[in-house]
Amino acid sequence: MTDCCTTSCNKTNTPKNHTCPANGKPYTEVAARTIMHHIKNAWQWQNKDQRYFFCDDPACEVVYFGEDDSTILKSQLHTRIGIKESSMDALLCYCFGITKADAINNPRIKDYVINMTKAGICSCETSNPSGRCCLKNF
């Protein structure tokens, strides 16, 4: 298993940012594999031969978008996107199901996630809708 918090899983020579068609801000690339783990009815999704990006703006309904400006909205996912929610039960860590409230009520939880990540017992690349390490959310 790769250490998703220290290595790049999707190395390319092309720019990693693209502008969200809904809010006009640049966002980083995400693997189609990640999208497939969060989208409803993944078997029906038309994964095109293009790069995809993750929009983390809480005010934007778009979660994923392609280079062709196609979009995937929050309503099209079975996963709640913690970074787009203000609720205390929003997830910070998708690998271990840790919410904002959990992290506030138990400061040692972050150490637990750090240790599990160091041990390679995380799945941020697919579990976290951003495709990036959950530690960034703490």
C-alpha positions in Angstrom: 0.0 0.0 0.0 1.3 3.4 -0.8 1.7 6.2 1.7 -0.9 8.5 0.3 0.2 11.4 2.5 3.8 11.5 1.3 3.8 10.3 -2.3 2.1 11.4 -5.4 -0.1 8.7 -6.9 -1.0 10.5 -10.1 2.2 12.1 -11.5 1.8 13.9 -14.8 3.6 16.6 -16.7 0.4 18.7 -17.2 -0.8 21.3 -14.8 -2.6 19.9 -11.8 -5.1 22.7 -11.5 -8.2 23.6 -13.6 -10.9 26.2 -13.1 -14.3 25.1 -11.7 -17.0 25.9 -14.3 -19.4 27.0 -11.5 -17.3 29.3 -9.3 -14.3 30.1 -11.6 -11.7 29.1 -9.0 -8.8 26.7 -9.7 -8.8 23.3 -8.0 -6.5 20.3 -8.0 -6.7 17.1 -9.9 -8.4 14.0 -8.6 -8.3 10.4 -10.0 -11.3 9.0 -11.8 -10.8 6.0 -9.5 -11.6 8.3 -6.5 -14.8 9.6 -8.2 -16.0 6.1 -8.8 -15.9 5.3 -5.1 -18.2 8.2 -4.3 -20.6 8.6 -7.2 -24.0 7.0 -7.1 -24.4 4.2 -9.6 -20.8 4.3 -10.6 -21.5 1.7 -13.3 -23.5 4.2 -15.1 -20.9 7.0 -15.0 -19.4 7.9 -18.4 -15.7 8.3 -17.4 -14.2 10.2 -20.3 -10.6 10.1 -21.3 -9.7 13.4 -19.5 -8.5 14.8 -16.2 -10.9 15.5 -13.4 -10.7 17.9 -10.5 -12.1 18.3 -7.0 -13.9 21.5 -5.9 -13.8 22.0 -2.1 -15.7 25.3 -2.0 -18.5 24.8 0.6 -20.7 27.3 -1.3 -20.4 25.4 -4.6 -22.7 22.5 -5.5 -20.1 21.1 -7.8 -17.8 18.4 -6.3 -16.0 17.0 -9.3 -15.5 18.5 -12.8 -13.7 17.5 -16.0 -11.4 19.4 -18.3 -14.4 19.6 -20.6 -16.3 21.5 -17.8 -18.7 18.5 -17.2 -19.7 18.5 -13.5 -20.7 16.0 -10.8 -22.8 17.6 -8.1 -23.2 16.8 -4.4 -26.6 15.3 -5.1 -25.0 12.8 -7.5 -22.8 11.3 -4.8 -23.6 8.8 -2.1 -20.8 10.2 0.1 -21.4 13.4 2.1 -18.5 15.8 1.4 -17.3 16.9 4.9 -15.4 19.9 3.7 -18.6 21.3 2.1 -20.6 20.9 5.4 -20.7 23.0 8.5 -22.3 20.2 10.7 -20.2 18.8 13.5 -20.9 15.3 12.3 -19.3 16.1 8.9 -16.3 13.7 8.3 -12.7 14.9 8.7 -11.2 11.5 8.2 -13.0 9.1 5.7 -10.6 6.2 6.4 -11.6 5.9 10.0 -15.0 7.7 10.1 -13.8 10.6 12.3 -16.1 13.6 12.5 -15.4 17.2 13.4 -17.0 16.6 16.8 -14.8 13.5 17.4 -11.7 15.5 16.7 -12.8 18.4 19.0 -13.8 16.1 21.8 -10.7 13.9 21.7 -7.5 15.7 20.7 -5.6 12.3 20.6 -7.6 11.3 17.5 -5.3 13.2 15.2 -2.3 11.2 16.7 -4.2 8.0 16.0 -4.7 9.0 12.3 -1.1 10.1 12.0 0.1 6.7 13.4 -2.3 4.7 11.1 -1.1 6.7 8.1 2.5 6.1 9.0 1.7 2.4 9.2 0.1 2.5 5.8 -3.3 1.7 7.2 -5.2 4.4 5.4 -7.1 4.6 2.1 -7.3 8.3 1.5 -6.8 7.9 -2.2 -10.2 6.3 -2.6 -12.0 6.9 0.8 -11.5 10.7 0.9 -13.5 12.4 -1.9 -10.6 14.7 -2.5 -8.3 11.8 -3.1 -5.8 13.4 -0.8 -4.6 12.7 2.8 -7.3 13.2 5.4 -4.7 14.7 7.8 -5.0 18.0 6.0 -8.5 18.3 7.3 -7.5 18.4 11.0 
